[in-house]
Amino acid sequence: MAYGGPCYAKDNNIEAGFASQKNFIGVYILKQSAFKMFVNELKNATHGKGVVRFTNPDKIDFDVIQKMLKTTYDTPDIICG
């Protein structure tokens, strides 16, 4: 838990997080290379810099989110600032 929500960290650096907001569920991918690689595969979501927003939990594309998380873990890139 960090910043009030669940997150994944590697080497004490938060790389991904999740949050339930008022109008959406947010998945935060903090490594831009992993985010940009798969963001165009998301059909039922909007996105901003490092966040994917799902307004309907039933439409979360867990396969794409899994790819983003795996790539985030595997890449040595630094997180975005």
DSSP file (Angstrom, degrees, kcal/mol; ACC not computed):
  #  RESIDUE AA STRUCTURE BP1 BP2  ACC     N-H-->O    O-->H-N    N-H-->O    O-->H-N    TCO  KAPPA ALPHA  PHI   PSI    X-CA   Y-CA   Z-CA
    1    1 A M              0   0    0      0, 0.0     2,-0.3     0, 0.0    16,-0.0   0.000 360.0 360.0 360.0 131.3    0.0    0.0    0.0
    2    2 A A  B >   +A    5   0A   0      3,-2.5     3,-1.7     1,-0.0     0, 0.0  -0.972 360.0  13.1-155.3 147.9    1.3    3.4   -0.9
    3    3 A Y  T 3  S-     0   0    0     -2,-0.3    -1,-0.0     1,-0.3     0, 0.0   0.789 132.0 -59.0  54.4  29.3   -0.4    6.7   -1.7
    4    4 A G  T 3  S+     0   0    0      1,-0.2    -1,-0.3    15,-0.0     0, 0.0   0.608 120.1  73.1  81.7  13.1   -3.7    5.2   -0.3
    5    5 A G  B <  S-A    2   0A   0     -3,-1.7    -3,-2.5    14,-0.1    -1,-0.2  -0.971  86.9 -82.2-152.1 166.1   -3.9    2.3   -2.7
    6    6 A P        +     0   0    0      0, 0.0    12,-2.2     0, 0.0     2,-0.3  -0.434  53.5 164.9 -70.2 145.0   -2.5   -1.1   -3.6
    7    7 A C  E     -B   17   0B   0     10,-0.2     2,-0.4    -2,-0.1    10,-0.3  -0.966  35.3-120.9-153.1 166.6    0.7   -1.1   -5.7
    8    8 A Y  E     -B   16   0B   0      8,-2.9     7,-2.9    -2,-0.3     8,-1.5  -0.953  29.7-174.3-113.4 134.1    3.6   -3.1   -7.0
    9    9 A A  E     -B   14   0B   0     -2,-0.4     2,-0.4     5,-0.3     5,-0.2  -0.957  12.2-166.8-129.0 148.0    7.1   -2.1   -6.2
   10   10 A K  E >  S-B   13   0B   0      3,-2.3     3,-1.5    -2,-0.4    -2,-0.0  -0.998  81.6  -3.7-132.8 129.0   10.5   -3.4   -7.2
   11   11 A D  T 3  S-     0   0    0     -2,-0.4    -1,-0.1     1,-0.3     3,-0.1   0.884 131.3 -58.5  55.6  40.4   13.7   -2.3   -5.5
   12   12 A N  T 3  S+     0   0    0      1,-0.2     2,-0.5    -3,-0.1    -1,-0.3   0.630 113.9 118.2  64.7  16.9   11.6    0.1   -3.4
   13   13 A N  E <   -B   10   0B   0     -3,-1.5    -3,-2.3     0, 0.0     2,-0.3  -0.963  66.3-128.7-113.7 123.2   10.3    1.9   -6.5
   14   14 A I  E     +B    9   0B   0     -2,-0.5    -5,-0.3    -5,-0.2     3,-0.1  -0.543  33.0 169.3 -69.8 127.9    6.5    1.8   -7.2
   15   15 A E  E     +     0   0B   0     -7,-2.9    15,-2.5     1,-0.4    16,-0.5   0.634  61.6  12.9-114.0 -23.0    6.0    0.6  -10.8
   16   16 A A  E     +BC   8  29B   0     -8,-1.5    -8,-2.9    13,-0.2    -1,-0.4  -0.991  62.1 176.8-154.4 151.0    2.3    0.0  -10.9
   17   17 A G  E     -BC   7  28B   0     11,-2.0    11,-3.1    -2,-0.3     2,-0.3  -0.958  16.3-141.9-152.2 169.2   -0.8    0.8   -8.9
   18   18 A F  E     + C   0  27B   0    -12,-2.2     2,-0.3    -2,-0.3     9,-0.2  -0.978  17.5 176.1-136.0 145.7   -4.6    0.5   -8.7
   19   19 A A  E     - C   0  26B   0      7,-2.1     7,-3.3    -2,-0.3     2,-0.8  -0.985  26.6-139.5-152.6 141.6   -7.2    2.9   -7.5
   20   20 A S  E     - C   0  25B   0     -2,-0.3     5,-0.2     5,-0.2     2,-0.1  -0.896  32.3-176.4 -99.4 108.3  -11.0    3.0   -7.3
   21   21 A Q        -     0   0    0      3,-2.8    -2,-0.0    -2,-0.8     3,-0.0  -0.378  41.7 -94.0 -95.8 178.0  -12.0    6.5   -8.1
   22   22 A K  S    S+     0   0    0      1,-0.2     3,-0.1    -2,-0.1    -1,-0.1   0.902 121.0  18.5 -61.2 -42.8  -15.6    8.0   -8.1
   23   23 A N  S    S+     0   0    0      1,-0.1     2,-0.3    33,-0.0    -1,-0.2   0.371 128.8  18.1-113.8   3.9  -16.2    7.4  -11.8
   24   24 A F        -     0   0    0      2,-0.0    -3,-2.8    29,-0.0     2,-0.5  -0.993  65.6-113.8-163.4 164.5  -13.6    4.8  -12.8
   25   25 A I  E     -CD  20  54B   0     29,-2.7    29,-2.4    -2,-0.3     2,-0.4  -0.954  39.3-150.5-103.8 125.9  -11.1    2.2  -11.8
   26   26 A G  E     -CD  19  53B   0     -7,-3.3    -7,-2.1    -2,-0.5     2,-0.5  -0.829  15.5-166.7-105.9 135.6   -7.6    3.3  -12.5
   27   27 A V  E     -CD  18  52B   0     25,-2.3    25,-2.4    -2,-0.4     2,-0.6  -0.985  15.7-156.1-115.5 119.6   -4.6    1.1  -13.4
   28   28 A Y  E     -CD  17  51B   0    -11,-3.1   -11,-2.0    -2,-0.5     2,-0.6  -0.870  11.7-175.1-105.2 117.1   -1.4    3.1  -13.2
   29   29 A I  E     -C   16   0B   0     21,-2.4   -13,-0.2    -2,-0.6     6,-0.1  -0.946   2.6-172.2-111.0 111.0    1.6    1.9  -15.2
   30   30 A L        +     0   0    0    -15,-2.5    50,-3.6    -2,-0.6     2,-0.8   0.504  63.1  81.7 -91.2  -4.1    4.6    4.1  -14.3
   31   31 A K    >>  -     0   0    0    -16,-0.5     4,-2.1    48,-0.2     3,-0.6  -0.893  68.3-155.5-100.2 110.8    7.0    2.8  -16.9
   32   32 A Q  H 3> S+     0   0    0     -2,-0.8     4,-2.9    46,-0.3     5,-0.3   0.799  88.6  58.3 -58.6 -33.9    6.2    4.7  -20.1
   33   33 A S  H 3> S+     0   0    0      1,-0.2     4,-1.5     2,-0.2    -1,-0.2   0.919 110.3  43.1 -64.4 -42.0    7.6    2.0  -22.4
   34   34 A A  H <> S+     0   0    0     -3,-0.6     4,-0.9     2,-0.2    -2,-0.2   0.886 115.6  50.0 -68.8 -39.2    5.3   -0.7  -21.0
   35   35 A F  H >X S+     0   0    0     -4,-2.1     4,-1.6     1,-0.2     3,-0.7   0.954 113.5  43.5 -63.5 -51.4    2.4    1.7  -21.0
   36   36 A K  H 3< S+     0   0    0     -4,-2.9     4,-0.4     1,-0.2    -1,-0.2   0.796 104.7  65.2 -67.7 -29.1    2.8    2.8  -24.6
   37   37 A M  H 3< S+     0   0    0     -4,-1.5    -1,-0.2    -5,-0.3    -2,-0.2   0.836 120.3  16.8 -63.6 -33.4    3.5   -0.7  -25.9
   38   38 A F  H X< S+     0   0    0     -4,-0.9     3,-2.0    -3,-0.7     4,-0.4   0.505  93.5  97.6-120.9  -6.9    0.0   -2.0  -25.1
   39   39 A V  G >< S+     0   0    0     -4,-1.6     3,-1.3     1,-0.3    -3,-0.1   0.814  81.6  59.6 -60.5 -31.3   -2.3    1.0  -24.5
   40   40 A N  G 3  S+     0   0    0     -4,-0.4    -1,-0.3     1,-0.2    -2,-0.1   0.645  94.8  65.4 -72.5 -12.9   -3.7    0.8  -28.1
   41   41 A E  G <  S+     0   0    0     -3,-2.0     2,-0.6    23,-0.1    -1,-0.2   0.615  78.5  98.9 -80.7 -12.7   -4.9   -2.7  -27.4
   42   42 A L    <   +     0   0    0     -3,-1.3     3,-0.2    -4,-0.4    18,-0.0  -0.658  44.0 172.2 -81.5 120.2   -7.4   -1.4  -24.8
   43   43 A K  S    S+     0   0    0     -2,-0.6    -1,-0.2     1,-0.1    -3,-0.0   0.764  72.4  43.4 -98.2 -29.9  -10.9   -1.1  -26.4
   44   44 A N  S    S+     0   0    0     15,-0.3    11,-0.4     2,-0.1    12,-0.3  -0.143 103.7  72.0-112.3  37.5  -13.1   -0.3  -23.4
   45   45 A A        -     0   0    0     -3,-0.2     2,-0.3     9,-0.1     9,-0.2  -0.974  61.7-139.5-147.3 157.6  -11.0    2.3  -21.6
   46   46 A T  E     -E   53   0B   0      7,-2.0     7,-3.5    -2,-0.3     2,-0.3  -0.741  27.1-160.6-107.5 166.7   -9.7    5.8  -21.7
   47   47 A H  E     -E   52   0B   0     -2,-0.3     5,-0.2     5,-0.2     2,-0.2  -0.991  17.3-178.3-149.7 157.1   -6.2    6.7  -20.8
   48   48 A G  E >   -E   51   0B   0      3,-2.3     2,-1.2    -2,-0.3     3,-0.5  -0.520  64.1 -36.7-130.3-160.5   -3.9    9.5  -19.7
   49   49 A K  T 3  S-     0   0    0      1,-0.3     3,-0.1    -2,-0.2   -17,-0.0  -0.540 129.6 -20.1 -70.9  98.7   -0.2    9.8  -19.0
   50   50 A G  T 3  S+     0   0    0     -2,-1.2   -21,-2.4     1,-0.2     2,-0.4   0.468 118.0  99.8  84.9   1.9    0.4    6.4  -17.2
   51   51 A V  E <   -DE  28  48B   0     -3,-0.5    -3,-2.3   -23,-0.2     2,-0.5  -0.972  51.2-161.1-126.0 138.4   -3.2    5.7  -16.3
   52   52 A V  E     -DE  27  47B   0    -25,-2.4   -25,-2.3    -2,-0.4     2,-0.5  -0.970  17.4-154.5-110.8 128.6   -5.8    3.5  -17.8
   53   53 A R  E     -DE  26  46B   0     -7,-3.5    -7,-2.0    -2,-0.5     2,-0.5  -0.916  10.6-171.6-113.0 123.6   -9.4    4.3  -16.8
   54   54 A F  E     -D   25   0B   0    -29,-2.4   -29,-2.7    -2,-0.5    -9,-0.1  -0.957   7.2-174.3-111.2 119.1  -12.2    1.7  -16.8
   55   55 A T  S    S+     0   0    0     -2,-0.5    -1,-0.1   -11,-0.4   -10,-0.1   0.651  79.9  46.4 -85.1 -15.7  -15.7    3.1  -16.2
   56   56 A N  S >  S-     0   0    0    -12,-0.3     3,-2.0     1,-0.1    -1,-0.2  -0.968  70.1-154.6-128.6 115.2  -17.2   -0.3  -16.1
   57   57 A P  G >  S+     0   0    0      0, 0.0     3,-1.2     0, 0.0    -1,-0.1   0.787  94.2  64.0 -59.8 -26.6  -15.5   -3.1  -14.1
   58   58 A D  G 3  S+     0   0    0      1,-0.2    -3,-0.0    -3,-0.1    -4,-0.0   0.656  99.7  54.1 -70.8 -14.0  -17.0   -5.8  -16.3
   59   59 A K  G <  S+     0   0    0     -3,-2.0     2,-0.3   -15,-0.1   -15,-0.3   0.229  73.1 130.6-106.1  13.2  -15.1   -4.4  -19.3
   60   60 A I    <   -     0   0    0     -3,-1.2     2,-1.3    -4,-0.1     3,-0.1  -0.530  55.0-139.9 -68.0 127.5  -11.6   -4.5  -17.8
   61   61 A D     >  -     0   0    0     -2,-0.3     4,-2.1     1,-0.2     3,-0.3  -0.723  23.4-180.0 -91.3  90.0   -9.3   -6.3  -20.3
   62   62 A F  H  > S+     0   0    0     -2,-1.3     4,-2.4     1,-0.2    -1,-0.2   0.775  75.5  61.3 -65.7 -27.3   -7.2   -8.4  -17.8
   63   63 A D  H  > S+     0   0    0      2,-0.2     4,-1.9     1,-0.2    -1,-0.2   0.932 108.6  41.7 -65.0 -44.5   -5.1   -9.9  -20.6
   64   64 A V  H  > S+     0   0    0     -3,-0.3     4,-2.5     2,-0.2    -2,-0.2   0.905 114.2  51.7 -69.6 -40.9   -3.8   -6.5  -21.7
   65   65 A I  H  X S+     0   0    0     -4,-2.1     4,-2.6     1,-0.2    -2,-0.2   0.911 109.0  51.7 -61.0 -41.0   -3.3   -5.4  -18.1
   66   66 A Q  H  X S+     0   0    0     -4,-2.4     4,-2.6     2,-0.2    -1,-0.2   0.910 109.2  49.9 -61.8 -42.4   -1.4   -8.6  -17.4
   67   67 A K  H  X S+     0   0    0     -4,-1.9     4,-2.6     2,-0.2     5,-0.2   0.915 111.1  49.4 -61.9 -42.7    0.9   -7.9  -20.4
   68   68 A M  H  X S+     0   0    0     -4,-2.5     4,-2.5     1,-0.2    -2,-0.2   0.926 112.7  46.8 -62.3 -44.6    1.5   -4.3  -19.2
   69   69 A L  H  X S+     0   0    0     -4,-2.6     4,-2.3     2,-0.2    -2,-0.2   0.903 113.0  48.5 -66.1 -41.0    2.4   -5.5  -15.7
   70   70 A K  H  X S+     0   0    0     -4,-2.6     4,-2.5     2,-0.2    -2,-0.2   0.926 113.5  46.9 -64.9 -43.8    4.7   -8.3  -16.9
   71   71 A T  H  X S+     0   0    0     -4,-2.6     4,-2.1     2,-0.2    -2,-0.2   0.897 110.4  53.7 -64.6 -39.8    6.5   -5.8  -19.3
   72   72 A T  H  < S+     0   0    0     -4,-2.5    -1,-0.2    -5,-0.2    -2,-0.2   0.923 112.1  44.7 -58.5 -44.6    6.7   -3.3  -16.4
   73   73 A Y  H  < S+     0   0    0     -4,-2.3    -2,-0.2     1,-0.2    -1,-0.2   0.903 116.5  45.6 -66.2 -41.4    8.4   -6.0  -14.2
   74   74 A D  H  < S+     0   0    0     -4,-2.5    -2,-0.2    -5,-0.2    -1,-0.2   0.745  95.6  84.5 -78.7 -24.7   10.7   -7.2  -17.0
   75   75 A T     <  -     0   0    0     -4,-2.1   -41,-0.0    -5,-0.2   -42,-0.0  -0.567  65.2-148.5 -85.7 142.0   12.0   -3.9  -18.3
   76   76 A P        +     0   0    0      0, 0.0    -1,-0.1     0, 0.0    -4,-0.1   0.418  56.6 127.3 -86.0   3.4   14.9   -2.0  -16.7
   77   77 A D        -     0   0    0      1,-0.1     2,-0.2    -5,-0.0    -2,-0.0  -0.104  62.9-113.3 -57.1 157.3   13.5    1.4  -17.6
   78   78 A I        -     0   0    0      1,-0.1   -46,-0.3   -47,-0.0    -1,-0.1  -0.552  37.1 -97.0 -86.8 160.4   13.0    4.0  -14.9
   79   79 A I        -     0   0    0     -2,-0.2   -48,-0.2   -48,-0.1    -1,-0.1  -0.384  43.4 -99.2 -75.6 156.4    9.6    5.1  -13.9
   80   80 A C              0   0    0    -50,-3.6    -1,-0.1     1,-0.1   -50,-0.0  -0.345 360.0 360.0 -72.8 157.6    8.1    8.3  -15.4
   81   81 A G              0   0    0     -2,-0.0    -1,-0.1     0, 0.0    -2,-0.0   0.404 360.0 360.0-109.5 360.0    8.2   11.5  -13.3
